């Protein structure tokens, strides 16, 4: 169950113990705890049983300490994510449309609904978003959940 020969090249238990109290990132704390337990002689299955973290995740964390500098092993590399389906100009066009009543965009409706905004996005931009994402876009544009029933722009 414990193995006094567990090592992580370039990482000491003392280094981890000094860092743990000052660390605030939850993922980094888990990685530090796993490394500390491993260096203290616990096997990966024992760490898994003690904390409930999947063994494969623990192995990945330990591999990070073996393959990277100490600081780099603690944190994830920022990822830019997927490009938005609407570019900035299209997003502004959507927001301008939502500032007005749907009739001004050619729809026979008194207020913008999620379904109507989804239709608008399909027709104008050939973009398909989930209802949830459309609600988020509407919220960011300042359109209430039931839609806007009066024009908010300048008269």
N, C-alpha and C positions, 0 to 999 in steps of 0.2 A: 504494500500500500504506500509506503514512503520509500523514497530512493535518495540517499544523500549525495548521489552523483549527478543529479539533475543540474544542468548548467545552461545558461544562455550566453553565448559569446558576447563580450563587451558590456554585459549588464550584471550588476551586483545586487544582492538583496538589500544592502545598505542604501544604494542609490534609489531603489524602489521605495524603501521605507521613508526616506527623506522627502520624496516627491509626493507620496500619497496624501499627506495631510493638507497640502496646499493645492492639490488638483481639484478643479470644479467641473470639468467635462465628464458627464456620466459614462460615456464609452471609454474614455481614457482611464477612469477609475476602475472599471471592470477589467480592462487589460492589465493594469498595474496589479490588481488583486490576484488575477490568474497567474501572472508572472511571479509574484511574491510566493504564492502557495506552491508553485512548481519548484522554485528555487529552495523553498523550505522542505522539499522532498516529497510533496504529494504528487501522485500520478494524475494524468489527465482524467481517467475515469473517476478518481476520488474527488477531483475538483468539480467535475460534472455532477456527481452525487451531492456534494456539499452545497453548491450554488444553483444547480438546476440549469446551467448553461450547457448547450449542446457540445459534445466532445469535439466535433468538427470545427466549431467556432473557437474553442479554446486552442486547438492545434493551429488555427489560422492566426490567432493573436500571438502565440509563441513564435510562429514563423516570422511574424512582423519584427519581433525583437531580434531574431537571428539575422534577418536580411536587411535591416534598416538601422539608421542612427537612432539612438534612444528617443529623442524628441519626435522624430518622424514616425516611429512605431506607435506612438500614443494617439495620433490624430489621423483622421481620414483626409485624403487629398480632396480638395474642393472639386466638385464635378459641375460643369456648366448646365447639365440637363438638356432636355430636348428643346429644339427651337420652337417658339410659339407659332401656332398656325396662322395667327394674325400678326402682321408686322405693325410697327408703331403707327404708320399712316392709316392703315386699315382700322386699327383700334380707335384712333381719333375719329374716323368716319363713323364707326359704330356709336361712339359716345355722343357725337353730334346728332345722329339720328335719334338716339334715345332721349335727347333733350327736348325733342318735339313729339307731337302726337303721332301715332302710327299712320293716321290718314295722310300726313304729309310725306310719308314714305310709300304711299300707295296701298295701304291696307285698310280694310273696312273694320276697324276696331277702335274703341274709345280709349284703350290703355294698352301699354306693352305688357304682355304676359311672357312667361318663360318659353312657351311653345311658339309664340309669335316671333320672339327674338331668335330662336333656333331657326325658324323658317327664313327670317331676314338674313342670317349668317349663311345659310345654304345658298340662297338665291344671289346674294350680293358678292360673297367671297368664296363660295364653294368650299365652306368649312363646316364640319360636323362636330359639335360639342355635346357633351352630356348635359342633361337638365341641371345637374349640380354645378357644372362649370359655367353654364349660362347664368344661373342665379348669382354666382360670384362676380361675373362680368357686370351684371346689372347693378349689383351692390356697389362695386367699385366706381360705376358711372353715376351713382347717386339715385338710381331708380328704385323705388320701394318695391317690396315683394309682390304686391298686387298690381304693380305698374303705375305709371304716372297718368293721371286723368286730366291734367291741365298742362298747358305749355309752360315750361320753366325758363325758356330763353328770352331775350329781349323782344319786346313787342314791336 
